[in-house]
Amino acid sequence: MSQTIALSDLISGLDATEFAPEIPFELGGDCPLEKVSAFRLTDPCEHWLYITTGLAQFGQELTLRIKSSEEAAPEWPFELLKAVARRIFGREEPIGANSFLPLGSPIVREADCFLTTLFFTQDCELKGMDSIDFLQVCAITHDEEMAARGWKLDKFAQLLTLQVPKNIIDLKRFSLLKNENIKAAFQRGRDKDGSDTQLVPCGQIMFQVTDATTAYIQIDALAAEYLESVLPGRLPHGQDLIIISEEHNIKLIPSDTAMVKGVDDCWAEIYLTPSMYQQMMEQLKLRVQAFFFDEFENIRFSINDYRIKDTEGRTVGVKQWR
């Protein structure tokens, strides 16, 4: 990995291309940033480095690197950074090192772009200044995101930087998991270290708990996909995992004794033995829509389709579990 350097040293002698909102934010504009500066660099390849100005009150500024041999700085990274800045100002969700922002569609609307998720990490090259850190915006594929959630995120950040020099976004890049050695490294790391992920999202949860051995649980394909990736890094390591939706939550708890508990109308707990965990993983890998457990024939899981939406709330597809 390269050593960190000061921003002034990195851009010394370079001309900046500046993108600024037409209307200032304080006067009703839609961009909370003062500006975004872009610098053309050549190490380790031709690329543009974008740096925001306007997030100092949050103790950070954003950086983004895009592989490009164009003489002019592409404009779309400015629009992307503007959208991220709006989320930071709106506090829709915390954005810090080792956090994700799934976009629901490719980072650019090109048929051969497979980068669908933003991943944020401490900038791999720039030193922080005063009380401000540089938070780098990286772009990863959906399967990389799922694999990362099943492991330690700081380990994933290190591996990403090793495989993608300076985390430069290459819109033509394929998934790292196409490489069998890297895929095996993910699995070994997950099995050894476990996963940081404590919560799994679900569009809609329904459950009905009759008694300690009888229950009907309904989740969707979004949660099922997360479970397939994250469960191996949680339950075998003695860590529980919570499936969350706007109205209901289900906690999966590793246990030597199988049991289901309806805590209240919004919360249920399922205690899974090692054999139940293995059966659940087998059914998830087979994309089974409904399944029972050998030990608990009266506990039924059902998995529905999930509607995929982009950052504007528009339905862009349906995730099916079959």
KETI-460187 format. One record per residue (C-alpha): residue in three letters; y, x, z. Coordinates in steps of 0.02 Angstrom, whole numbers, padded with zeros to 5 digits, always signed. Each point is the difference from the previous one (the first is absolute). Layout:
ALAYXZ ...
REM end
This chain:
MET+00000+00000+00000 SER+00178+00059-00035 GLN+00118+00044+00142 THR+00142-00118+00036 ILE+00174+00047-00057 ALA+00175-00068+00025 LEU+00064-00128-00125 SER+00153+00107-00038 ASP-00113+00145-00049 LEU-00112-00108-00109 ILE+00140-00079-00102 SER+00118+00150-00002 GLY+00076+00016-00173 LEU-00079-00162-00064 ASP+00097-00145-00074 ALA-00031-00170+00077 THR-00023-00165-00090 GLU+00065-00134+00117 PHE-00048-00183+00006 ALA+00115-00111+00103 PRO+00007-00189+00025 GLU+00130-00091-00102 ILE+00055-00099+00153 PRO-00001+00081+00174 PHE-00122-00077+00124 GLU+00137-00042+00124 LEU+00087-00101-00138 GLY-00152-00105-00042 GLY-00098+00120-00108 ASP-00190-00004-00002 CYS-00024+00187+00029 PRO+00023+00071+00176 LEU+00000+00179-00066 GLU+00160+00095-00032 LYS-00081+00092-00144 VAL-00157+00085-00064 SER+00013+00177-00067 ALA-00125+00067-00127 PHE-00031+00185-00035 ARG-00104+00074-00140 LEU-00128+00129+00062 THR-00136+00100-00085 ASP-00115+00057+00142 PRO-00149-00030-00007 CYS+00036-00105-00155 GLU+00148-00086-00079 HIS+00053-00141+00113 TRP+00148-00094+00073 LEU+00036+00000+00187 TYR+00091-00155+00065 ILE+00087+00001+00170 THR+00084-00149+00082 THR+00164-00005+00095 GLY+00031-00145+00118 LEU-00147-00007+00122 ALA+00067+00123+00129 GLN+00017-00138+00131 PHE-00189-00015-00005 GLY-00022+00188+00023 GLN-00070+00027-00174 GLU+00034+00013-00186 LEU-00127-00033-00137 THR-00059+00123-00131 LEU-00105-00032-00154 ARG-00065+00117-00134 ILE-00048-00062-00173 LYS-00085+00105-00133 SER+00109-00003-00154 SER+00058+00114-00139 GLU+00142-00116-00048 GLU+00175+00072-00007 ALA+00072-00152+00087 ALA-00059-00061+00169 PRO-00104-00160-00014 GLU+00088-00149+00079 TRP-00151-00095+00069 PRO-00021+00115+00154 PHE+00176-00053+00053 GLU-00052-00182-00007 LEU-00158+00039+00099 LEU+00095+00096+00135 LYS+00126-00141+00007 ALA-00140-00124+00034 VAL-00072+00110+00137 ALA+00173+00021+00079 ARG+00022-00189+00005 ARG-00161-00014+00098 ILE+00058+00133+00122 PHE+00168-00087+00027 GLY-00083-00170+00010 ARG-00130+00068+00122 GLU-00131-00104-00090 GLU-00125+00131+00054 PRO+00015+00173+00077 ILE-00005+00140-00128 GLY-00039+00173+00066 ALA-00115+00146-00030 ASN-00179-00052-00044 SER+00044-00180-00039 PHE-00042-00101-00156 LEU+00091-00123-00111 PRO-00120-00087-00121 LEU+00094-00061-00153 GLY-00130-00121-00069 SER+00022+00076-00174 PRO+00022+00173-00079 ILE+00155+00098+00051 VAL+00059-00018-00180 ARG-00055-00134-00123 GLU-00107+00109-00111 ALA-00180-00039-00047 ASP-00064+00173+00047 CYS+00086+00015+00169 PHE-00118-00022+00148 LEU+00122+00042+00141 THR+00022-00162+00097 THR+00044+00053+00178 LEU+00140+00101+00077 PHE-00050+00122+00137 PHE+00133+00080+00108 THR-00016+00173+00075 GLN+00111+00137+00068 ASP+00071+00091-00151 CYS-00117+00142-00044 GLU+00141+00120-00046 LEU+00168-00046+00075 LYS+00053+00038+00177 GLY+00082-00137+00100 MET+00186+00019+00033 ASP+00086-00034+00166 SER-00084-00160+00064 ILE-00057-00056-00174 ASP-00175+00021-00070 PHE-00048-00010-00183 LEU-00132-00135-00027 GLN-00089+00024-00166 VAL-00052-00149-00106 CYS-00171+00034-00077 ALA-00098-00113-00117 ILE-00188-00025+00015 THR-00135-00108-00077 HIS-00073-00153+00086 ASP-00168+00082+00035 GLU+00089+00152+00074 GLU+00096-00118+00115 MET-00161-00084+00058 ALA-00087+00167+00028 ALA+00151+00065+00097 ARG+00004-00151+00114 GLY-00181+00036+00043 TRP+00044+00176+00058 LYS+00134+00092+00099 LEU+00164-00019-00092 ASP+00064+00173+00041 LYS-00159+00073-00074 PHE+00024-00105-00157 ALA+00181+00060-00014 GLN-00059+00181+00007 LEU-00136-00030-00130 LEU+00122-00090-00115 THR+00122+00145+00005 LEU-00140+00123-00039 GLN-00057-00100-00151 VAL+00171-00058-00063 PRO+00119+00149+00008 LYS+00160-00045+00092 ASN-00056-00183-00013 ILE+00080-00011-00172 ILE-00032-00173-00071 ASP-00093+00011-00165 LEU-00006-00172-00078 LYS-00154+00049-00100 ARG-00100+00061+00151 PHE-00172-00071+00032 SER-00071-00032+00173 LEU-00049+00154+00100 LEU-00162-00090+00041 LYS-00057+00024-00179 ASN-00042+00175+00062 GLU-00167-00011+00092 ASN+00042+00148+00113 ILE+00161-00083+00059 LYS-00089-00167+00022 ALA-00131+00085+00107 ALA+00137+00087+00101 PHE+00077-00170+00040 GLN-00167-00067+00061 ARG-00039+00154+00104 GLY+00173-00005+00077 ARG-00015-00186+00041 ASP-00172+00022+00077 LYS+00059+00147+00105 ASP+00176-00053+00049 GLY+00000-00189-00009 SER+00149-00104-00056 ASP+00178-00028+00063 THR+00003-00176-00070 GLN-00003-00130+00139 LEU+00052-00155-00098 VAL-00068-00075-00161 PRO+00107-00128-00095 CYS-00066-00168-00056 GLY+00089-00135-00099 GLN-00086-00141+00095 ILE-00123-00006+00145 MET-00096-00151+00059 PHE-00127-00004+00141 GLN-00095-00122+00106 VAL-00088+00063+00155 THR-00124-00122+00078 ASP-00076+00113+00132 ALA-00045+00183+00029 THR-00131-00002-00138 THR+00071-00125-00125 ALA+00153+00023-00110 TYR+00068-00020-00175 ILE+00118+00137-00059 GLN+00098-00008-00163 ILE+00103+00145-00067 ASP+00056+00049-00176 ALA-00036+00137-00126 LEU+00153+00100+00057 ALA-00070+00018+00176 ALA-00177+00030-00064 GLU+00058+00145-00108 TYR+00089+00079+00148 LEU-00152-00027+00111 GLU-00113+00088-00123 SER+00114+00153+00005 VAL+00054+00001+00182 LEU-00148-00062+00103 PRO-00101+00163-00020 GLY+00146+00094+00078 ARG+00015-00120+00148 LEU-00155-00086+00071 PRO-00120+00150-00009 HIS+00135+00098+00093 GLY+00011-00129+00139 GLN+00165-00071-00062 ASP+00035-00184-00029 LEU+00087-00071-00154 ILE+00112-00153-00012 ILE+00013-00113-00153 ILE+00173-00079+00000 SER+00086-00142-00094 GLU+00159-00097+00035 GLU-00090-00128+00108 HIS-00167+00071+00057 ASN-00079+00163+00057 ILE-00179+00059+00015 LYS-00050+00155+00097 LEU-00162+00089-00046 ILE-00065+00095+00151 PRO-00145+00125+00006 SER-00124-00053+00133 ASP-00180+00014+00057 THR-00005-00188+00023 ALA+00037-00123-00139 MET+00124-00138+00044 VAL+00143-00103-00070 LYS+00147-00061+00103 GLY+00139-00120-00043 VAL+00143+00067+00106 ASP+00118-00140-00055 ASP+00042-00101-00156 CYS+00073+00155-00084 TRP-00114+00140+00060 ALA-00186+00033-00010 GLU-00105+00151+00049 ILE-00166+00050-00077 TYR-00107+00129+00089 LEU-00107+00090-00129 THR-00156+00101+00040 PRO-00039+00154-00107 SER-00127-00099-00102 MET+00126-00141-00029 TYR+00127+00130-00058 GLN-00126+00071-00123 GLN-00041-00173-00067 MET+00184-00040-00019 MET+00031+00161-00098 GLU-00148-00036-00113 GLN+00065-00174-00039 LEU+00176+00063-00032 LYS-00063+00133-00121 LEU-00100-00132-00093 ARG+00156-00112-00010 VAL-00094-00145+00078 GLN+00112-00152+00025 ALA-00093-00071+00151 PHE-00122+00081+00121 PHE-00083-00013+00170 PHE-00069+00128+00122 ASP-00184+00020+00042 GLU+00039-00001+00186 PHE+00124-00143-00014 GLU-00050-00126-00132 ASN+00133-00119+00064 ILE+00144+00119-00036 ARG+00052-00025-00181 PHE+00127+00104-00096 SER+00082-00070-00157 ILE+00116+00096-00118 ASN+00125-00091-00112 ASP+00105+00063-00147 TYR+00172+00075+00034 ARG+00156-00022-00106 ILE+00086+00167-00033 LYS+00190-00003+00004 ASP+00129+00131-00048 THR+00151+00054+00103 GLU+00096-00151-00067 GLY-00132-00122+00063 ARG-00066-00042-00174 THR-00188-00024-00025 VAL-00059+00139-00114 GLY-00188-00021+00018 VAL-00146-00061+00103 LYS-00115+00112+00102 GLN-00174-00072-00007 TRP-00148+00042+00110 ARG-00153-00016-00110 
REM end
